[in-house]
Structures are given as structure tokens and as C-alpha cells.
Amino acid sequence: MAIELDDRLTVIVGLGATGLSCVKYFVQAGEKIKVVDSRDEPPGLTVLKELYPDVEYELGGFNLETFVGAKQLVVSPGLSIRGVEIGAAKKAGVAITGDIDIFSKQVTAPIIAVTGSNGKSTVVAMLAAILKKAGKDFGLGGNLDGDNFKPALDLIAEGEKDLYLLELSSFQLETTEDLGAAVATILNLSADHMDRYEGIDDYHRAKQRIFTGCKQVVINRDDKESYPLEESDAAVWDFGFGRAGINGLGLLEEGGDQYLAYQLEKIVSVNELKVFGQHNISNVLAAVALAMAIDIDMNSIKAAITEFSGLPHRCQWVVNIDGVDFYNDSKGTNVGATVAAVEGLGEHISGHIVLIAGGVAKGADFSALVPAMNKWGKAVILIGQDAAEMASYFDTEIQTYFASDMQDAARVALQHSIAGDAVLLSPACASFDMFENFQHRGFAFMKSVETLQ
């Protein structure tokens, strides 16, 4: 029996926090909806039953008829839009969207949009600190984690803001048609999520969707992949490690010191920053460029960036044991992030790095990590599902060991360290083979280190 158009439902594909935010939004809008999830007990199911008992749901698999007969599919970022059922729905003329796309069409205040393979949470948190200093009433959400996590659609219930600051993943951008951001940036690009994309170019195209309809663009001079592929009339700001040109942020050398600068105007000394490593200097430059693009005063910018001390699970110092410092960089879930952590920490310590890594490789190529470890490292302790695959990349001069769990990894790492060395957890892999998420992995590392004292 054919489905009448008036009877079609908005189908929310995937529950979890994002799916629940979509349920709340559509229920308040009076929309007829159904939730589907391939898992039997998806996160958020208890809340759905308690708060929205009238909402239909289908669990444990996908029903093709539900997808093809939908009014629209609102797809959670954890699900690829290239799935069979979603593909069939698209072919049948069903609209495919996501929470960010819906959000961008509902709000009128300017959106600042940040994506990239690495550093986006740090840049967004730093920019949020700048906005607070400037007294702005802003909404913060998107792909953030920890205390800052909030699905974009939940921001609508808070009332109109001066502006919105969103961290966006490539997954969220896949279903975003016309973001129309006041300013948008791709901070950098390195291979990630290769288990979901056909290759780096495919991943890059997903990231590029952040620029659709944007008014201003912030680009990284040191990463050509951060440049928009399509020509537009958007105003351009840039940042990078060299001396900056017009509308540019960069570094100036003077009197043996290094300064963050806008064009030829010094902002603050690098020594005044509480974060370390080249990747974090790049992150600060990006945050300042974004702030300047929306006319934030320089006093607020200076105060915020010199006070910012970083985020949990991102090269977070844990403890010193017998002269060995332990650092938690559990957020290092791809090769580029781990390379940056190794290089940044290597320049910061007197000894060598003992790296704890491994997990779910996501189809990654770990070869870029080898020269960094050859320069700064002395040993690698590997855990998780793809430990053996990862081990095959390292040279014989780097000692490689396998550990059964995080407790074992921390113990073995300390055994192979001496005073002045640093033990760094920066897995270059996803966490879901052994842990709930990267936060859980980071806490497990810190707890394991505590037992070594």
C-alpha cells in the first residue's frame, strides 16, 4: 500500500546525544517523527522512553521501507550517508539532512565554524575564552567533548545569542548543505577516518563543505589543504609560522624572543603562553585570526590567550615519578595528532619520549610517525586491536613492546624510562576496542600511572 505524502514521518537515524537533541527539537515543533537505530540498546534509549513515550522507534537493524517512505532522514554523524538504506532513500527522493544543517537554517545570529583533523577543540575552547573576556553572549556546541559538549540544536532552546561557535566534524559536514557561516576555517588536514572515506581526497571534500556560503575564511598558510577549493567573494584571513602579510597572523623574531603578531604588530611573546609545542602556537594563531575576523578587541584576545592552559587529554601533564614526566594525550586519535604531540613534547623535555600507542587504526598509515619517533623517542609501548599492524612501521632502532592493557603499558613504559624522559600516551588510534571513548582511555591511563607511585 502506497504511503500518502501527508502521512510520511521525519526519521531520525541514530539515537545518542545528537539523536535526542533532534527528537526534542522536532517534538517541540510538532513534527511527526520516528527514531531508528541499528543497535538494540543505543545510548539515550532510557531518556527517550521516559521523556518522549509517544515517539515511535525501531531498534536492532534498519528497515528499508522506513527509510524509503520517510519525509526526510535526519542522520546522526556517527552513521555514513553511504549506507544502503540511506542511499535507497536518497534515490527515492527523500531529503537527507543533519542537525547542523537544521540549526544553520533556524538561527539568525552569526556562526563561527571550525573544523580540521587536529586542534579544533583547542582552538574553539581558546576562542570561547576570548569571547568570554570580550563579554559576548554566545552559544557553544557541535562536536565538542567534556563539559563543553552540547548538540547544536540544544542551543536553540537557550534563546538567541550574539553569535554561535561550533566545532564541526567531517561527519557533521556531510549532511550540511549551506552553512552560511560568518567565518569558517579548516585548521589543517591529515589522514583520519580512512575506514569511512574512500581516501584523503574524499575526506577533504567533506571538510570543504564548511566554506559553503561563508562570509569570511581563515586559512592556514602552512597547510594548503586548508584553502577553499571553490572561488568566492569571502574575505580572507590567514595564519602560519612565517612573517605575516596583509590580514595575516604569524611570528616575529626580536631580541632573541619570538612573538605572535598581526602583520608587523606584536601581540604577545610565545613565552607568555601556557601551552607549548608548535601545534599549539598554530592553534593560538588560528584562534586570534578568528577573533579578529569578528572584531574582538585586542585586549580581550591578549588576556585570554595568555591565561589559556589547554584542555584535558591533550598533552596534559599527569605526574612526575623518579624524574619521569607522564603526559595524557588520549585525544591523539590520529597519526597527525600524535606526530604533533611527539614533536611538541620532544622540544620541551631534556630526555626522550616513551610512547604508549595503539587501538583501532581506522585504516591509517603510521609511516609519518616514524621520523618523529626516530628523532625524539626511544621506545614504543603498543596496546589494542591493531598493535601488531602499528609495530610493523617502526625502525629497529626504536624498541617496541606489547602490553596487555593500560596498567601493563604504564608499568612497561616506566621500566624503559630514566630521569628527564617523558612517557606520552598519544595512541594515534581510536579507543573503542578497549574503552568507551578517548576520555575513558585517558582516565584509565592516569589511574594506572597513580599505581606506579
C-alpha positions as CSV (number, residue, x, y, z in Angstrom):
1,M,0.0,0.0,0.0
2,A,1.5,3.4,-1.0
3,I,2.2,5.9,1.7
4,E,0.3,9.1,1.5
5,L,2.7,12.1,1.5
6,D,0.9,13.7,4.4
7,D,1.5,10.6,6.5
8,R,5.3,10.5,6.0
9,L,7.5,10.8,9.1
10,T,10.7,12.6,9.7
11,V,13.0,9.7,10.6
12,I,15.9,10.3,13.0
13,V,18.7,7.9,12.1
14,G,20.8,7.1,15.1
15,L,20.0,8.0,18.8
16,G,22.7,9.0,21.2
17,A,23.0,12.7,22.4
18,T,22.7,14.1,18.9
19,G,19.6,12.0,18.1
20,L,18.0,13.0,21.3
21,S,18.5,16.7,20.6
22,C,16.8,16.1,17.2
23,V,13.9,14.4,19.0
24,K,13.5,17.3,21.3
25,Y,13.6,19.8,18.5
26,F,11.0,18.1,16.3
27,V,8.7,17.3,19.2
28,Q,8.6,20.9,20.2
29,A,8.0,21.8,16.5
30,G,5.0,19.4,16.4
31,E,6.6,17.2,13.7
32,K,5.7,13.6,13.4
33,I,8.9,11.6,13.9
34,K,10.3,8.1,14.3
35,V,13.7,7.1,15.7
36,V,15.7,4.2,14.1
37,D,19.0,2.7,15.3
38,S,20.9,-0.4,14.3
39,R,21.8,-1.1,17.9
40,D,19.5,-3.0,20.3
41,E,20.3,-0.7,23.3
42,P,21.6,2.6,21.9
43,P,22.8,5.4,24.2
44,G,19.8,7.6,25.1
45,L,17.2,4.9,24.9
46,T,16.2,5.2,28.5
47,V,15.8,9.0,28.2
48,L,13.8,8.6,25.0
49,K,11.3,6.2,26.7
50,E,11.0,8.4,29.8
51,L,10.7,11.9,28.2
52,Y,9.1,11.0,24.8
53,P,7.0,7.9,25.4
54,D,4.8,8.7,22.3
55,V,7.8,8.7,19.9
56,E,8.0,5.6,17.7
57,Y,11.3,3.8,17.5
58,E,12.8,0.8,15.6
59,L,15.9,-0.8,17.0
60,G,18.3,-3.7,16.2
61,G,18.5,-3.1,12.4
62,F,17.3,-0.9,9.6
63,N,14.0,-1.3,7.8
64,L,14.3,-0.3,4.1
65,E,10.7,0.6,3.9
66,T,11.0,3.1,6.8
67,F,13.9,4.9,5.0
68,V,12.3,5.0,1.6
69,G,8.9,6.1,2.9
70,A,10.3,8.9,5.1
71,K,9.6,12.6,4.6
72,Q,13.2,13.3,5.4
73,L,16.1,11.5,7.1
74,V,18.0,13.3,9.9
75,V,21.2,11.4,10.1
76,S,23.4,11.4,13.2
77,P,27.1,12.0,12.4
78,G,28.2,8.5,13.5
79,L,26.4,7.0,10.5
80,S,27.7,7.2,7.0
81,I,25.2,8.6,4.5
82,R,26.6,6.0,2.0
83,G,24.8,3.2,3.8
84,V,22.5,1.0,1.7
85,E,19.2,2.2,3.3
86,I,20.2,5.9,3.2
87,G,21.3,5.5,-0.4
88,A,18.0,3.9,-1.4
89,A,16.1,6.7,0.4
90,K,18.1,9.4,-1.4
91,K,17.4,7.7,-4.8
92,A,13.7,7.7,-3.9
93,G,13.8,11.5,-3.4
94,V,13.9,11.5,0.4
95,A,15.7,14.6,1.7
96,I,18.9,13.8,3.7
97,T,19.9,16.2,6.4
98,G,21.6,16.5,9.8
99,D,21.4,18.6,13.0
100,I,24.0,21.2,11.9
101,D,22.1,21.8,8.6
102,I,18.8,22.3,10.5
103,F,20.5,24.5,13.1
104,S,22.1,26.8,10.5
105,K,18.7,27.4,8.9
106,Q,17.0,28.3,12.2
107,V,19.3,30.8,13.8
108,T,19.9,34.4,12.6
109,A,23.0,35.2,14.7
110,P,26.4,34.8,13.1
111,I,28.1,31.4,13.2
112,I,31.8,30.8,13.7
113,A,32.6,27.4,12.3
114,V,35.8,25.4,13.0
115,T,36.9,22.1,11.6
116,G,40.2,20.3,10.9
117,S,41.9,17.0,11.6
118,N,43.6,18.2,14.7
119,G,43.4,21.1,17.2
120,K,39.8,22.1,16.6
121,S,38.6,21.6,20.2
122,T,41.6,23.5,21.5
123,V,41.0,26.4,19.0
124,V,37.3,26.5,19.8
125,A,38.0,26.4,23.6
126,M,40.5,29.2,23.2
127,L,38.2,31.3,21.1
128,A,35.4,30.7,23.7
129,A,37.8,32.1,26.4
130,I,38.4,35.2,24.2
131,L,34.6,35.7,23.7
132,K,34.0,35.5,27.4
133,K,36.7,38.1,28.0
134,A,35.0,40.3,25.5
135,G,31.7,39.9,27.2
136,K,29.9,38.3,24.3
137,D,26.7,36.2,24.8
138,F,27.5,33.2,22.6
139,G,26.3,29.6,22.1
140,L,29.0,26.9,22.1
141,G,28.3,23.5,20.7
142,G,28.8,20.9,18.0
143,N,31.5,18.2,18.1
144,L,33.0,19.2,21.4
145,D,33.6,16.9,24.3
146,G,33.6,17.0,28.0
147,D,31.9,19.9,29.8
148,N,31.7,21.9,26.6
149,F,29.7,19.2,24.7
150,K,26.3,20.3,23.6
151,P,24.4,19.4,20.4
152,A,23.8,22.4,18.2
153,L,20.0,22.0,18.3
154,D,20.0,22.3,22.1
155,L,21.4,25.8,21.8
156,I,18.2,27.0,20.1
157,A,16.2,26.5,23.4
158,E,18.6,28.9,25.1
159,G,17.3,31.8,23.1
160,E,19.0,34.0,20.6
161,K,22.7,34.8,21.1
162,D,25.1,37.4,19.9
163,L,26.8,34.6,17.9
164,Y,27.4,30.8,17.8
165,L,30.7,29.0,18.0
166,L,30.6,25.5,16.5
167,E,33.2,22.8,16.3
168,L,32.3,20.6,13.3
169,S,33.5,17.2,12.2
170,S,33.6,15.9,8.6
171,F,30.8,13.6,9.6
172,Q,28.6,16.5,10.5
173,L,29.5,18.4,7.4
174,E,28.5,15.5,5.1
175,T,24.8,16.4,5.8
176,T,25.3,20.2,5.9
177,E,24.2,21.9,2.6
178,D,24.7,25.6,3.1
179,L,26.2,26.6,6.5
180,G,26.5,30.3,5.7
181,A,29.0,30.9,8.5
182,A,30.1,34.4,9.3
183,V,33.7,33.0,9.4
184,A,34.8,29.4,8.7
185,T,38.1,27.6,8.9
186,I,39.8,24.2,8.1
187,L,42.7,24.4,10.5
188,N,44.7,21.5,8.9
189,L,44.2,18.2,7.2
190,S,45.8,14.9,7.7
191,A,44.5,11.3,7.1
192,D,41.8,10.3,9.5
193,H,38.7,8.2,9.4
194,M,40.0,6.3,6.4
195,D,37.7,3.5,7.3
196,R,34.8,5.7,6.4
197,Y,36.2,7.6,3.4
198,E,37.5,6.4,0.0
199,G,40.7,8.3,0.6
200,I,42.2,11.6,1.7
201,D,40.6,13.5,-1.2
202,D,37.1,12.2,-0.2
203,Y,37.8,13.2,3.4
204,H,39.0,16.6,2.2
205,R,35.8,17.2,0.2
206,A,33.7,16.6,3.3
207,K,35.7,19.2,5.2
208,Q,35.4,21.7,2.4
209,R,31.6,21.9,2.9
210,I,32.3,24.2,5.9
211,F,33.0,27.0,3.4
212,T,29.7,26.9,1.6
213,G,28.1,30.3,1.8
214,C,30.6,31.6,4.3
215,K,31.3,35.4,4.5
216,Q,34.9,35.2,5.7
217,V,37.6,32.5,5.5
218,V,40.5,31.8,7.8
219,I,43.3,29.7,6.2
220,N,46.5,28.1,7.4
221,R,49.4,29.2,5.3
222,D,51.3,26.1,6.3
223,D,48.7,23.7,5.1
224,K,47.4,24.1,1.5
225,E,44.5,21.7,2.2
226,S,43.0,24.4,4.4
227,Y,42.4,26.7,1.4
228,P,38.9,26.7,-0.1
229,L,38.7,24.7,-3.4
230,E,36.0,27.0,-4.8
231,E,36.5,30.6,-5.6
232,S,34.3,33.1,-3.7
233,D,34.0,36.7,-2.6
234,A,34.7,35.8,1.0
235,A,37.2,38.0,2.9
236,V,40.4,36.0,3.7
237,W,42.5,36.0,6.9
238,D,45.5,33.7,7.3
239,F,47.8,32.4,9.9
240,G,51.1,30.5,9.9
241,F,54.7,30.3,11.2
242,G,56.3,32.8,8.9
243,R,56.1,36.5,8.8
244,A,52.5,37.6,8.1
245,G,51.3,39.7,5.3
246,I,48.1,41.7,5.0
247,N,45.3,40.3,7.2
248,G,47.7,37.7,8.4
249,L,48.8,36.3,11.8
250,G,52.4,35.0,12.2
251,L,55.6,35.1,14.2
252,L,58.2,37.8,14.6
253,E,61.7,37.4,16.0
254,E,63.1,40.2,18.1
255,G,65.9,40.4,20.6
256,G,66.1,36.6,20.8
257,D,62.4,36.3,21.6
258,Q,59.5,35.1,19.4
259,Y,56.2,37.0,19.2
260,L,52.8,36.3,17.9
261,A,52.0,39.1,15.6
262,Y,49.3,40.6,13.4
263,Q,51.0,41.7,10.2
264,L,54.0,43.6,11.8
265,E,52.3,44.3,15.1
266,K,53.4,42.2,18.1
267,I,50.6,40.7,20.2
268,V,52.3,38.6,22.9
269,S,55.5,36.7,23.4
270,V,55.4,33.0,22.8
271,N,57.0,32.7,26.3
272,E,53.8,34.2,27.8
273,L,51.7,31.3,26.6
274,K,50.9,28.4,29.0
275,V,50.5,25.9,26.1
276,F,53.7,24.5,24.4
277,G,54.7,23.0,21.1
278,Q,54.5,24.2,17.5
279,H,51.0,22.8,17.0
280,N,49.7,24.8,20.0
281,I,51.3,28.0,18.7
282,S,49.5,27.3,15.4
283,N,46.3,26.8,17.4
284,V,46.7,30.2,19.2
285,L,47.3,32.0,15.9
286,A,44.2,30.4,14.4
287,A,42.1,31.5,17.4
288,V,43.4,35.1,17.2
289,A,42.6,35.2,13.5
290,L,39.1,34.0,14.1
291,A,38.6,36.6,16.9
292,M,39.9,39.4,14.7
293,A,37.6,38.4,11.9
294,I,34.6,39.1,14.1
295,D,36.1,42.4,15.5
296,I,37.0,41.3,19.0
297,D,39.2,43.8,20.8
298,M,42.9,43.0,21.2
299,N,42.9,43.5,25.0
300,S,40.4,40.6,25.4
301,I,42.4,38.5,22.9
302,K,45.7,39.0,24.8
303,A,44.2,38.3,28.2
304,A,42.5,35.1,27.1
305,I,45.4,33.5,25.2
306,T,47.9,34.1,27.9
307,E,45.6,32.6,30.6
308,F,44.6,29.5,28.5
309,S,46.3,26.4,29.8
310,G,44.9,23.7,27.4
311,L,42.2,21.0,27.5
312,P,42.1,17.7,29.4
313,H,43.5,14.6,27.5
314,R,45.6,16.9,25.2
315,C,49.3,16.7,26.3
316,Q,48.0,17.0,29.8
317,W,50.8,16.7,32.4
318,V,49.8,14.0,35.0
319,V,52.7,13.4,37.4
320,N,56.4,13.1,37.8
321,I,57.8,9.7,39.0
322,D,61.5,9.5,39.8
323,G,62.2,12.3,37.3
324,V,60.0,10.9,34.5
325,D,57.0,13.0,33.5
326,F,53.8,11.4,32.4
327,Y,51.6,13.1,29.8
328,N,48.0,12.2,28.8
329,D,47.3,12.9,25.2
330,S,44.4,10.4,24.8
331,K,42.7,12.8,22.3
332,G,45.5,12.0,19.9
333,T,43.3,9.7,17.9
334,N,45.0,10.0,14.5
335,V,48.6,10.0,13.2
336,G,48.8,13.8,12.7
337,A,47.8,14.5,16.3
338,T,50.4,12.1,17.7
339,V,53.2,13.4,15.5
340,A,52.4,16.9,16.7
341,A,52.4,15.7,20.4
342,V,55.7,13.9,20.0
343,E,57.3,16.9,18.3
344,G,55.9,19.4,20.7
345,L,56.8,17.4,23.8
346,G,60.2,16.4,22.4
347,E,61.3,20.0,22.1
348,H,60.1,20.6,25.7
349,I,62.0,17.9,27.6
350,S,65.7,17.1,28.2
351,G,65.4,13.4,27.6
352,H,63.5,11.1,25.3
353,I,59.9,10.0,24.8
354,V,58.4,6.6,25.6
355,L,55.2,6.5,23.6
356,I,52.1,4.5,24.5
357,A,50.0,4.0,21.4
358,G,47.6,1.7,19.7
359,G,43.9,0.9,19.4
360,V,41.7,0.8,16.4
361,A,43.8,2.0,13.4
362,K,40.9,3.2,11.2
363,G,42.8,2.3,8.1
364,A,45.6,4.7,9.0
365,D,49.2,4.9,7.6
366,F,51.6,5.3,10.5
367,S,54.7,6.0,8.5
368,A,54.6,9.7,9.3
369,L,55.1,8.8,13.0
370,V,58.4,7.0,12.3
371,P,60.7,10.0,11.7
372,A,59.2,11.9,14.7
373,M,59.9,8.9,17.0
374,N,63.4,8.4,15.5
375,K,64.2,12.0,16.4
376,W,62.5,12.3,19.8
377,G,61.7,8.8,21.0
378,K,63.4,5.8,22.5
379,A,60.6,3.2,22.8
380,V,57.0,2.5,21.8
381,I,54.6,0.5,24.0
382,L,51.7,-0.8,22.0
383,I,48.2,-1.8,23.1
384,G,44.9,-2.7,21.5
385,Q,43.4,-4.3,18.4
386,D,45.8,-3.1,15.8
387,A,49.1,-3.1,17.9
388,A,50.8,-5.6,15.6
389,E,49.9,-3.7,12.5
390,M,51.3,-0.5,14.0
391,A,54.5,-2.2,15.2
392,S,55.4,-3.1,11.6
393,Y,56.0,0.5,10.8
394,F,58.8,1.3,13.3
395,D,62.5,1.0,12.7
396,T,64.6,-1.5,14.7
397,E,66.4,1.4,16.5
398,I,63.1,2.2,18.3
399,Q,62.4,-0.5,20.8
400,T,58.9,-1.8,20.5
401,Y,57.0,-3.6,23.2
402,F,53.4,-5.0,23.6
403,A,51.2,-4.5,26.6
404,S,48.1,-6.4,27.6
405,D,46.2,-3.4,29.0
406,M,46.8,0.2,30.1
407,Q,48.1,-0.8,33.5
408,D,50.7,-3.0,31.9
409,A,51.6,-0.3,29.4
410,A,52.2,2.3,32.1
411,R,54.4,-0.2,34.0
412,V,56.5,-1.2,31.0
413,A,56.9,2.4,29.9
414,L,58.3,3.4,33.3
415,Q,60.7,0.4,33.2
416,H,62.2,1.8,30.0
417,S,62.4,5.4,31.1
418,I,65.1,7.4,33.0
419,A,65.1,10.8,34.7
420,G,64.5,13.5,32.1
421,D,62.4,11.2,29.8
422,A,58.6,11.6,29.3
423,V,56.0,8.8,29.0
424,L,53.4,10.0,26.5
425,L,50.0,8.4,25.9
426,S,49.1,9.5,22.4
427,P,47.5,6.5,20.7
428,A,47.2,7.6,17.1
429,C,44.1,5.3,17.1
430,A,40.5,5.2,18.1
431,S,39.7,3.9,21.5
432,F,36.6,1.8,21.1
433,D,38.3,-1.6,21.1
434,M,39.2,-1.3,24.8
435,F,37.4,1.9,26.1
436,E,34.2,3.8,25.9
437,N,35.8,6.8,24.4
438,F,39.1,8.8,24.5
439,Q,38.2,10.3,27.8
440,H,37.7,6.9,29.4
441,R,41.1,5.9,27.9
442,G,42.8,9.0,29.3
443,F,41.3,8.4,32.8
444,A,42.4,4.8,32.7
445,F,46.0,6.0,31.9
446,M,46.0,8.5,34.7
447,K,44.7,5.9,37.2
448,S,47.3,3.4,36.0
449,V,50.1,5.9,36.5
450,E,48.9,6.6,40.0
451,T,49.5,3.0,41.0
452,L,53.2,3.3,39.9
453,Q,54.0,5.9,42.6
